[in-house]
């Protein structure tokens, strides 16, 4: 009994209900808070930077980003000539950051041994007057790879501007992240102002050129890349060439973020502030870059009843197999 004489069930952890899926030696856990990935391993090797279920996802680790990824400058944008003011969710820079579902609990739609489907509604609110449904499916394939499909559906009566993304931090077992080599096959990097709002693009050079691989420990990056070089059709998961971004260990093992062709941007964030880690790296699949509600770059417009999908996933492998196999 509590002080009011009302009996309560045990409280859920901060990350909400935990949904575990498994297939062979692969295991993943997803929390209902933000529909976020919390754990993913194959053969006991951790491929995702896990965090406690009682902790809010550190540095937005694993959260799903909808109806926009990254930042909207000052939380301001214009719709049909009228200024829209979003709530400021990144006070340190004064922006609206990572969409509208970061603090929302997702609802279970269906689950089996190897997959789970969750959903959450975006209701009309400050600066975003649209009603959407975000649905996500996490699934493990025969080789233990993790595949994620995100979908936005317009439940309202007017066209809605949308983009999708996610914020996974990758790792490769006990190999220190700073010793991994990061390869991103991108021919352009978005330049930004001091508040990390894009203001142009350039060909990567020096530290920012990841096309032939750079040791993570030598990087200081919070940058988006585009003009990505397509990988094999198996990467996109739908018969079209997608993209692959890979971390390679000194022993040749790899872990890759793969995306469908709709994810034409990837944001690379290297930090020494992830709890309990000397170094951590996020590879963030995005269908549009920061400030897309203002620039229009990569932005999709959904008609009433329309849907927009994005695919991405994580897969282990080895350098001689291009990161495509868990063998």
N, C-alpha and C positions, 0 to 999 in steps of 0.2 A: 504493500500500500504506500502511496505517497501522501504528502501532507493534506491533500484534498479528499483522501479516502477513495480515490479512483485508481484502479489497477491497470497497469500498462504492460504491454509486451516489451521485450528487450529492444532497446533502440538500435537502429541500423548504424553502421560506421559512416564516417563523413562522406565516403564515396558511394553510399547507397547499397542497393541490392547487388550482389556479385553473381555474375553468370559465367560459369566455367564450361569450356568446350574442349574436346580432345579427339585426337585421331592418331592411332599408332603411338609414336613417341612424342607427338606434338601436343602442347597444352597451351591454352590461352584463357585469360580471365578478363572480363569486361565489367566495369562498374556502371550503375545506372546514372551516376552524376556525369553529365556531359556526354553520355554514351562512350566513355573513354576506355581505351585499352589500358590495362593495368599490368598485365604479365603475358609474355609469350616466350616459349622455349621449345626446342627440339632436341631430343636425345639428352635432355638435362642441361643443354647449353642455352643460357639466357641470351635472347636476341633483341630484347627490349629493356629499357631502363626502368625496372619495376619500382614501385613506391608503396608505402603502407596503405591499407584500406581505410585507416583512420585519418589520413592526411589529404588535404586539398591537393589536386595534382600540381606538383612543383613545376614552375615555368610552363604551365599549361600542358604538361606532358600527357600525350595520348588523347587530348580532347578533340572533339569534332568541331569544325568551324563552319557555321552557317548563320545567316545567308551571305556572309562575306568572310574571307580570311584576312588576317593581318589587320592593318589600321585604316581608319577613315580620319583624315586630318581634321582636328578640332571637333570631330563628330558632326561636321557640317557637310551637307550636300544639297543639291537643288533638284526638285522634281516638278516638271511642268512649270518652271519659272518661280516656284515657291521654295524658300529656304527651309530645309529640314534639319532639326537639331536632335541628334542622338544623345543618349546618356553617355557621359565620359567614364570609361572603364579602365583607362590607363592614365591615372592622374599625373604620373611623373612626366609624361610628355603631352598631356592634354588631348588625347585621342580617344575615339571609340574603337576598341580592339577585339578582334577574334569573334565577331558575330554576336548573336543574341541567345545562345544556348549553353554558354560556358558554366552557368550555375543552375541549369535545369535538369531535373530528373527525367530520364527516358523510361518509357513503358514497354514491357515485354509484349511482342506480337506473336512470336513463335520461337521454339527452340527444339533442337534434337542433339544427339551426342556431339556432332561436329560443327554445328552452326547455331547462331542466334540472331534474331531480327528484333530490333528495338526501334521506337519512334518517339518523337516529341513535336509538339506544336509550337510554332512561332505566331503569337497573337499580335494584332495591331498595337503599336506602342509609340513612345516618344521618337519621332524622327523616322519611323518605319511603319507605314500604315497598311501593311499587308498581312494576310493570314496564310501561313504555309504549314506544310507537314514535312518534317525531316525524318526519313527512314534510313536505317543502316543495317546491313547484313555483314556479320563477321563469319567467315567459314574457313575450315582447314581442309586442304586437299590431300590426295593420296600420298604425296611426297612430304607432307607436313608443312607446306607453305601456307601462309595466312593471306587470305583475299578479303578485301573490304569493298563493299559497294554502297555509296551514299546516294540518296535521291531526295530532291525537293519537289513537292507538288503544290501548286497554287490552289488553295481552297477558296480564294476570294473572287471578287468580281472585276478586278482591274489588273492590268499587266504589272508584274513585279520584277524588279531587278535583283539578280541573284548571282552568287558564286559559291564555290565549295572549297574546303580544305581540311587538313588535319595536322596534328602537331606531335608526331611520334619521335621520341629519342631512341636511337638504336645503339646497341652494344654488341660485342662478340665474346660471350662468356667472361672468363677472367682476364682477358687481354686488356691492359689499360687502354682506355679510349684514346689517349694521347699518342699511343704507338700505332694506331690504325692509320692506313692511308686512304684518303677520301678521293674518289673519282666522280666528277659530275661532267658529263659530256654536253657542255653548254657553250654556245658561241657568243652569248651576250649576258652581261650582268647589269642589273638596274642600279644606277647611281641614286643617291638619296641626299636630302639635306640633313642638318644636324638633328632633326627630329624623326629621321628614318622614313620620310615621305619621298617616294620616287620623283626624280626631277630630270631623268634622262637615262640613256643606256650607253654602254661601252663594250668593246671587246675585252674579255678578261685578260689580265696580264699580271706577271709576278705572283704574289701571294694569292690573288683572286682567281688565277687560272687553274682550274681543277681538272682540265681535260686529260692530263697525263698523270694525275694523282699528286696529292700533297699530304704530308704527315699532319694529322689533326692537331697534335701538340704544338705545331708551329703556326697555327691559324688564329686569327682574331676576326671572325666573320659574323655578321648579322645581315645577310645579303640575299636577294632574290636573283635567280638565274632564269634565262629563257633562251629562245632559239635553240632548243634542245635537239640533240642528234638521236633519231629513232633507234631503238633496240629491236630485237626480233619480235615477230608477231605474237609469240607466246607470252611476251611481257604484257601486252595490252589486254589479254584475256578475252578479246572479242573478235579476233581475226585481223585487227588493224595494228600497225606498229605502235608500240607505246614507248616508254622511256625507263631507264634504269640508272640508279645512282648507288654507288657501291663503296663499302668500307672493307678494306683488305688487311688481314693480320700478317705479321712477319712470316708465319708458317704457311701462308697461301690460302687459308680459309677466308670466306667472304660472308658478308650479310648485305643484302641489297634492298632498297626501296624501289619497287616497280610501280608504274602508273599507267593508266590508259592514256590514249592520245589527247583526251580532253584536259588533262593536267599539264598544260603547257608551261608551267612555272614550278620551280622548286625553291624553297627558302632554306638557306643553310645558316644555322645558328650554333655557334660554338661558345660554350660558357664554362667558367670555373666556379660558378655559383650554384650548381645543382647539388642539393643536400647529399653529403656523404661521398661525393665524387670530386676528384681533382680536375676532371675534365669530362664534359658531356657534349654530345652533338645531336641536334635535331635536324632531320631531313623532312621538310614539310611540303607535301604535295598540294598544289593550288591550281584552280582553274582560272584565277585572275590574281594580279598582284595587289599590293597595298594600295589603298585609295581608289579602288576601281569604281566606287559609286560616284566619284568626281571625274576621273579620267575616262571612264567607259571601257578601258582596256580589259579584254577578257570577260566583260560582263555579259551575262545572258538575261534575256527578258522573257519571263514566263507568262503566257496567256492564261486566262482562267481555265483551270482544269489541266493545264500543261505540267510536264515534269522535266527535270534536268538531273542527269546522273553523272557520277564520277567514280572511277575505280582506282584502287591502289592496293598494295600489299607488301609483305616482307618475306624474303626467302633467303635461306642460307645456301652456301655452295663452296666452290673453290675457284681460285683464280684461273685455272686451266679450263674450267667449265663455264667461265663468264658469269658466275654468280647465279646460274639457273638451276642448280641442283642441290639437294640437301645431302648428297653423297659425299 
